[in-house]
Amino acid sequence: MKVIFHKKYTEVYAYDPAAEPGRMEAICRALEGAFEFEEPNSATDADLKLCHTKSHIQYVKEHNAPAYTVGKLAVGGAIKAAELAYDGEPSFGLIRPPGHHASPSSCWGFCYFNNMCISIKRLLKGEKIKRAVVLDIDLHYGDGTANIFSGSREATYFHPEGYHREEFMETLTRDLESAKNYDILAISAGFDRHENDWGRLLKTQDYQKIGELVKAYSLRNCGGRRYGVLEGGYNHEVLGDNVKALLEGLK
Ligand SMILES: [Zn+2]
């Protein structure tokens, strides 16, 4: 299990909860010593164009140059995680800014470029995979990811919901059981559904269980190929433990 991380992800590129000082540091503290870290390279504009329009890329570049720079590095982190997973090493992109609210020509919700979708498109383009399944456990629906893969057979997007944690876990399990014939499984891992975060629902141990379910699914269906990338999660007090729990299950 590899954690893909770059020091530049700690830089503050915007004034929003995802970009807050200390957020990445809190996660690093929880993971250090338990997991091996590896640095990614920045993605290129050609990578961004796999999912975004030229005008969207230009817009981000002109309106928030720091977000454009670190955003490309976040995409690079997701690409690296996907490639490692394809090669048989489960991995996690500990990256920011997040990406699941980034659509082809627009973005919102602290996102700029769709890290997850671009990482999948790269594998598709390299003819490494034919189909991917994306499991989004963030509190919020990843409209960007759904838009990018809308009408496509290349990827299926799941965003389980539930009024209480048992129901959420049941929906997630059912979603995974319904998914057949995929080459890789990717988790858009938001942690804002935790009981001490915005969603007030899941316990820390639930993230470990989700990791275990994903691991079991990938071993059964897609040669063990699995990876995740960070999306939301805003309570620095619990975020590190939650990420660690997911990775303990996923490894
Ligand atoms: Zn969220």
Residues whose N, C-alpha, C, O or C-beta is under 5 A from the ligand:
A	BS01	ZN	D138 L139 H140 G190 D192 G232
